[in-house]
Amino acid sequence: MVEDATLHPRNTYEYRQNEVAEQAFMDTYGRGRLHHAWLLCGPQGLGKATFAYRAARFLMGKVCDPSLGLMGVSPQDPDAKLIAAQSHPDMLSIEREANDSGKLKKNISVEAIREVGVFFSKAPSRSPYRVTLIDSVDDLNINSANALLKILEEPPERGILFLVSHSPGKLLATIRSRCRRLTFAPWQDEAVRAFIEPDVDVRGDDLARLISMAKGSPGRALKLWQDKALDMDDLAGRILSSSPPPRAELIRYATEFKTSSARSDGAKKFSLFMDMLCEQVRERALSSHPYGRAKQWADLWARLSTVTAETEAVNLDRGEYFWALCRDIREIA
């Protein structure tokens, strides 16, 4: 189960879907052949971090609760409470840190990974194992990746690593080869609907559209709803239509995209809009006829797919790019 709109994975005790991964972990545990490093793979929002915290509670806790699944541990378990409070001496969680402006840094630093080595150099203080979760290893730079590789090459005694990865193909092959892989499959649309429906204020066609955007990821569905992705999808559709939004409305969006403040993250909103626009342009490229028309949309899609990264890399004016994009689309539409 992924975190809902309010719960962090460390506070999530129930588990739905992907029980196959949990059974595979339990099989190796039951045979006494628990691997020291687990690579948890699959698209973002499928419950990989939730699984890691469940496994940590199972390895470190003492009060099992079968009603919460195969690896269920009671929320009242003393070790579970310490993990939830981020104060368990045998549990270390590594994520990207925030910079001085409050935004997350692009990478997990080499210093943070070296802290893992120091952590594993000590014996467990109150549990059978010491457990580290890195969420996610996709955020490592070359230096921190090499530091992690050194830890994997010298497996810690009574130490278990859980490495969350949304794009394992981008990791160093030497890291992948030293891990036991667990793959988390996308959920069926009906399962996503049942999971998110109590927490989102949309129904009917909008709910169906949100589920379609999520592509089997309940966590992504909730995030899209929280980020108002439906509004950005509507904007993309209107820009691509024969009746685009009036100029005053486009000016407002251009201003929002170029401005970042405590109340509105223009870069984040622009990235979300580009995701929605890319998907709709892709659909037009696949469905358009004749070939020349389809090629126009395909060429536009190829260009749009790199826009977000390019604007961030060279600090382009997102508002100006938005205007140029609207003009290009009008020439095709």
N, C-alpha and C positions, 0 to 999 in steps of 0.2 A: 504494500500500500504506500502511496506517496503521501507527502504531507498535504493537509487540506489548507484552506485559506488562512488558518491560524496556527496550526501545529508544525513545529520543526520535526524532522525525522527522528531526532533523539527523544522526542516526546510522543512518538506514534507507536502504539503497542499492538494494534491489530494488523493483519496482513491479508491482502487480497491479490489474486492473480499471481503468476510467476512462482507458484509453489514448487515448480520443478527445480528451480535454483536452490531453494531451501532444502529440498530432499537430497540433492546432490551434495550439499555441504554436510548434511547430517550423515550421509552414507560414509563419507571419508572420516568424519569424527567417530562414528561407531566402530570403524575398523582400526582406529588408532593411527590413522595415516593423515592427520590434518596437515595440509600444506601451510607453509609459513607466509605465503603471499597469494592473495586472491584478487584477480582483475575482474571487476564488475562492469560488464559492457552492455551497451544499448543506448538508444536515444534518451535525451534528457527528460526527466519527469516520469520515469517508470518505477521508481521506488528503490533504486540502487543504494542510496545512502540509508534509507529506512531499513533495508536488509542488513547493511553493515552494523547499524546500531542494534538490531535484533540479535545478530550473531554475537556481538560483543556482550550484550546482556546475558545471552545463553551461556557463553564461556565463563563469565565472571559472576553471574548471579547464583542464587541458591533456592529461590522460591519459584518453581515452575508453575505455569498456568496453562494447561492444555486447551482451555477454551479460547486462548489467543493464538492457537496454531501450533505447528510442530516445534518451533523454537520459542514458544510463548513464555514470558517471564512476567510475574506480577508487578504492576506499578508500585506495589508496596515493598518490594524487595529492597533491602538496604543498598545493594550495589547498583540497582536500577535507578534509585533515587540519586545516588552520587553521579551517575552518568548523565542523568537529566539535568543536574545542576552544574555540569561541566567541572566537577571537583573530584572525580575518581582518580586516585593516584596511579592507577594502572591503565588509564585510558587517555590517549592523546589524539586530538582532532586537528587536522591541518587544512586550512582554507586560505584563499586569497585575503590579504589584510587590506584595510582601508588606508588611504593616504591622508594627508593633512586636510584636504578639502572634503573628506568623507566619502569619496568614491573609491571603489575597489581597484586595487592595483591590477595591472594586466597579467602579472605572473606570481606564482608562489616562489619566494626567494630561496636561494641556496642556503641561507642561514636557517630558514624554517625547516628544511630537510635535514640539515646537520643536527638540529634539535631532536629529530627522530632517532638518529644514531646514538645520541647521548641518552635518550629515554630508554632505548633497548639495551644499553650497557648495564642497566641496573636490573636486579631481580624483582619479580612481582612482590608487592608489599602485602596485599590482602587477597589476591585472586590467583587462580592457577596460571593465568596468562597475563601478559602485557599486550594491549591492543592499540594499534594506530590506524586511523582512517584519514586518507588523503582525498579530499573532494574539491577539485578533481585533478588527476594527474595530467589532464590535457592542458592545465594551466602552468605546468613546469616550463622553465626556460632551459637552455642547453646545460647550464651549470647545475641547476637544481636536479635535472634529469640524471646527470652523471653522478651526483651525490646520492640519489636514490639507488642507482644501479650498484654502487659500492655496498650499500646496505643489503640489497638483494643477493649479492655475490657472497656475503658472509651472514647467512641466516641467523637471526638472534635466537638464543635458547629460550623457549617458552614465550616467544614473541610472534604475534600474528599481524600482518599488514592487510588492510582492505583498501584497494585502489579503485576509485570510481573513474570510469572513462566513458565519455559520450562518443569519442572518435578514436578507438584503439588503433586504427590503421596509421594514425599520425605519430604514435609513440615509437621510441627506439625499439628496434626488433629485439635487442638484448634485454630490455625490460619485459617485453611480452613473453619471451621464452622462459623467463624465470618465475612466471606466475601461473597459477591454476586459474583458468578462465571460466567465468559464469556469465552466460548471455541471458539478458532479460528481454523477453519478446513484447512487442506492442500489444496493447489490449484490443479486444473487439469493441466496436463502436457502442454496442449496447452496454458493455461493462463500463466504458468511459461515461456514458450518459447516467447510469445508475450512481456512479461515484460523485460526479460533479453537480448533478441536478439540485441536491439540497442546498448547495452553497453559491449558486449563481442565479442572478435575477434576470434570466432570459428564458424564453420558452419558444415552442414552435419552430419556425424556419431559422430564427437566429440561433437557437440552441443547436439545431442540426448543422448549421454553418460552423459554429464554434467547434463542434465535435470533429467535423471534417478537417478543419484547420489543424487540429491537434495531432492527427495522424497516429492515433492509438496511444497517445501519451496523456494520461489524466492530469499529471502535473503541469504539462504544457497548456492544457485546456484551461485550467484555473489561472495560470499566469497570463494567458491571452485575454481572459475575461477581466482580470484585475487591471491590465494595461490598456483596456478599451480597444482591443484589436478590431472589434467589429466596426467601430467608427472609422478606423484607418482603412479597413477593407471596403467600407461604403465609399470613402473618398476615392480610393483607387478605381472602383467601378465607375463612379461618376466622371472621373477624368478620362477614362477610356470610352465613355459613351458618346453618343452624338449630341448630348446636351450637357456639356461640362459645367461645373460650378461657376457662379458669377465671379468677376474679377476681385471684388471686395473680399469674398470668402477665401480665394486663393492667396490674396495678400495676407490675410490673417494666418493661414497655415504656414506660409513662407516665413513669417515673423516668428511663429512658434518653433519651427524647425531650427532656426538659426540661433535661438536664444535658450540659454540654460540658466536656471535659477533654482532657488530652494523649492519653488512651487512647481516647476515644470522642467523636465530634462529634454531639451530639444533634440539632442543627439539620439537619445533612446527612442523618442517618438518618430524621428526621421527614419531610423533603422527599422522600426516596426512597419511604418508605411511602405518602405522599400520592399520588405518581405511580402507584404500583401500585394503590392503592385507586380512584383516579379512573378508571383504565382498566377495572377490573372493574365499577365502577358504570355506566360508559358502556355496556359490553357488555350489562348487565342492562336498561338503558333501551331499547336497540335491540331486544332480544329479548322483552321482557315484554308480556303481554296480560292484561287488556284495556287500553284507553287510559288509564284512571285509574291503574292500576298502573305503566304505563310512565312516566306523567307524574311520579309520585312519585320514581322513580329519576332521571329527567331533571332534576328540580328539585334533587335532592341533588347530582348531578354538576355542575350549574352553580355551586352553592355551593362544592363542594370544589375546583373548578379555580382558585379565587382564594385559598385558605386559606394556602398557603405564603408568598405575597407579603404577605398581610395580617399574618400572625404576625411576619414580619420587620420590616414597616413600623412597627408599633405595639408591638412587643416583647411580644406576647401569651404567656401561659404555655402552652407546647406540650403539657405534660402534662395540664393542665386541659382544653384543647381536645380532646385525644385522648379523654378520658372523656366529654365532651359529645357527641362524634361517635359513640362506641359506643352511647350511649343513643338518639340519633336513628336510627341504623341498626336497632336492635332494634325500634323502632316500625314500621319499614317491612318488615323481614325477617320 
